[in-house]
């Protein structure tokens, strides 16, 4: 009898605690929820854009490496100095472009990280209000 009473009381207490925690959670109003959803979509779009930028940088690096191979091959074959100079200038320009793209990518990553932090803070604040 005591064990049955204990089980019933335990079940009742656990059910009440579930109801209490569910009612203690505050709902986020529609406008705030819409704003948070827009922020999430913006972060997803930024993520897709960053992936595309990384792909482009990898492709540029492959092309530059191919140009380097061609330059070495031309040197071995004894190409004209003007042609070698033009190849070196092209490779230097590619290096500058890749370096600039990577710098821009780092800035975009930093901005995205800040956006994610702001979204989490806004969500936390919306739940408190």
Buried (B, 14 or more C-beta within 10 A) or exposed (E): EEEEEEEEEEEEEEEEEEEEEEEEEEEBEEEBEEBBEEBBEEBEEBEEEBEEBBEEBEEBBEEBEEBBEBBEEBEEEEBEEEEBEEBEEBBEEBEEEBEEBBEEBEEBBEEBEEBBEEBEEBBEEBEEE
